[in-house]
Amino acid sequence: MKKASLAGAFFVSAIWLSAAQAFCPTPTGMISVSVQRVVDGDTLRLSDGRSVRMIGLNTPELGKQGRSDEPFAVAARKRLEALVADSGGRVGLRPGRQGKDHYGRTLAHVYSASGANLEAQMLADGFGFQVAVAPNVDLVACQQAAETSARQAGRGIWRQSPVLKVQQIQRSGFAVVSGRVSKVQRNRGGIWIELQDALVLRVAPNLVGQFDNARLQALKGQQIEARGWIVDRSRRGGLQAGQARWLLPLTDPSMLQGSR
């Protein structure tokens, strides 16, 4: 891969700023790379063979193994393809603190030739959900703002609310859910926040320090909204009598909000 500073090729006009730049300003010291193809709404394949998973963005899934495409999955891929094309097929990468995921993909923030953060642009257009997985949480605030603008305007996935009530959960996978907190407890396994006997949110022991424990304890009785990747505990043989079937690990405080 030919390394080239983005100081020239990724020059940002002082006159024109995209909505995405207003949310997430352009950093310095990025490397320009060539995109071979857009895999889906949040993943790129580079010409050097690397796969890049965009940090902070989770778009609807394209159909695999007989499953249908999720709503807006194809539209999200097409939107990202258009953004990459508008950038001349080249993008700037800002690697995450954690450089790879468990699939071996490069984790990075991705920027257009004009300096716009493409995750923020996709969020502002309503083609994905803001997610945060420590330690790659540097742009959480600006990406949340981008998603909020789409949500308030009813764009894309927010045209009709995608938020599930906890009683509506039917399968594993990413979801935004709402429910009333019935119990909060802390033990050696972390912090557990139970929602109406249907779903339990878990803060792992190594992440407890990132959360405000007093705030979490005060959630009992409140209606909240959480997001993340839901796990069906009944399929893992770890479901005991009286436990909620569904588990959602919380990876950052931003994944838990008061109900809107």
N, C-alpha and C positions, 0 to 999 in steps of 0.2 A: 504494500500500500504506500503510495506516495504521500508523504506528509507535507501539508502546506498550511501555513498560518491563515486564519480566516480574517486577519486584519484587513486584507484587501478584498478578497473574493466575497467575504461575508460582511462587507461594510454596511453599516446601518445609517440610513439617511436621517439627518436631524430634523427634517421637515415631515417625513411620513413615518408613522408608527402604526403597525397593525394592532388589532384588538389583542392578539396573543402577546405582543411585546408589552402592551400596557399592563397585562397581568404578570408576565414573567420576563423581566428585562434580559437582554442578551449578555452572556458572560464573555470573558476574554479567554484566549488560549485554547480554543477548540481546534479540532482537526477536521479537514474536509475529506469526505469519503464518497465514493460512488455507489449508488443503489442499483442492484441488479433487478430486484422486483419487490413489490409490496405483498407480503404473505397474507396479512389480514389487517384489521384496523389499528393494531398496536404492535405489529412485528414487521421488520424489514429484513431482507436478505441482501447483504452487501456484495459488491463485485469481487471482494477478496474471499468470499465464502462464509463470512461470519453472519450469524443471525443476531439481530438487535431487538431486544424487548424494551419498548419505551417505558421509562419510569413514570409512575404516577397516573397511568391511563389503563383502563380495562374496557375494551369494547366488546359488544355482543359476539358470540361465538358462531363461526361458520359451521355448517353441518358436517359431522364426521361419523363414520361407522353407522350409517343408516339414519342418523338424526337429521332433522330439518335445520336450516339456518335459523338462528334466533332473529327476532325483529331488529332491523337496522344493521345487521352484520354485513351484508353486501354493500349497503350504502356507506358504512364506515370505511370499508376497504377502498371503495371508489373515491371517497373524499380524501383519504390519505394518498392514494395514487395521484390525484389531482394536485395536492400540495407538493408532492415530490417532483412532479412534472414541472410545476411552476417554479421550482427551485433548480431547474436544469438537470435533474437527475442526481444532484449532489446535495448532501446535507452535512451539517456540523454535529459532532458528538461531544457530549460532556459526560464522561463515564461516572457511574455511581460509586459511592463509597464501597459498596459490595459490587464487584465487577461482573459477576456471572450468577445466573440462577441455577437451580438443580438440574435443568435441562442442558446446561452448558451454553446458554445464550448470553451474549453481552448485554449488560444492563446499562442503559445510558439515556440521558435527555437528548432529544433530537431537535435541531434547529434548521430553519430554511436558510437559503442564501441571503435573504434580507434580514436575518437575525431573529425571526419569529420562532418561539418555542412551539413545536408542532403538537405536543401533548395538550398545551393550553388552547391551541386553536381547535383541536378536535373536541375538547371539553366545551369550549364556548359555542361550538356549532351543534352541540347536543348529540355527538356520536359516540360518547363513552362516559364511563364513571371515573371519578377521581378515586384513586386508591393510594394507600401509604403503607409501605413495608419497611420497617427499620432495618438497616441504618440509612436507606435511601429516601430521606424525608426532607431534603433541603428546600424543595419547591412546593411543599404542601400548601402553604397559605395562598400563593398566587394561583395554583391549580384549583384550589377550592373556590376561589373567586371566579375563575373562568367557568367552572361548572354551575355555580350559583346564577351567573348571568343567563345561561341556557335554561336553567330550571325556572327562573322567574319569567322568562319570555316564552316558555313552553315549546322550546325547539327540540327537534329530533326525538330522542328517547323520552323526553319530558313532556311530549305532546299529550300523552296519557300517562298518568303516574305509574312508574314501574315498581313502586314500593309495595312489598308484600306484607300482609299481616302475618304474624308468626304462625297462626293456625292454617295459613295457606301454603306453607312450605311443603313441597312434595318430593324434592330431589336435591342431591348434592350439587355444588357449584356456586358460582358467584351470585349474590343477591343483596338487595337493599331491603331491610325488613324493619317493621315497627311493632312494638308491643309494650306492655306494662311490666315494670320490674317487680317481681314478687319476692326475690331473695338476693342478697349479696353476701358472700362469705369469702374469707381468705384462709388458705391452708398451704401446706407444702407444695401443692400442685399449682399454686398461683391464686388469682382472684377469679371467682365464678359469679356471674350475674345471670340469674334465671329469669326468663320472661314467660310468665303464664303457663308453666309446666310443659311448654312446647319446645323452647330453645334455650340453650345456655351459652353465654358469651364467656370466653376464657382469656385471661391475660396470663401468659406463661411466666414462670418465676424470673426468667432472665429479662423480661420486659416490664416487670412491676414498677421498677424505678422510673420509667418513662411516664407513668400515670399518676394522677392526683388521687391517692387512696381515699382521702376524706370526701372528695367529690363523688367517687364511685359509691362509697357507702351511703351517701345522701340520695342516691338514685331510687332507693326502694319506694315503690308506690307511684313512680313517675312514668309517663309515657315517653319512650325514647326511640331513636332510629339508629340502627347499626348496619354496617356493610362489611362484606368480606366473603370468604369461601366457606360455605357450609359443608359440614361433614355429617354423614349418616352413621351414628355410632352403632346402630343395630347391625351393620354390615361388618363391623370390625370385631365383633364379639365382646365389646367392652361395655355394653349397656346393661346396667343392673336395675333391679326393681325400683321404681319410683324416680328414675332418672329421665331427663328429657332426651328424646331420641336425637334431636339435632344439636350440633355443636358448631359455634362460629368463633374461631380464634381471632382475637383483636390484636392487630399488628402495630397500631399507633393510636394515640388518643383521638386523632381526627376521624377515625373510623366509627366513632360513637358520638352522637349528637342528640340534643333535645328534639322531641318530635315536632315536625313543622306543620 
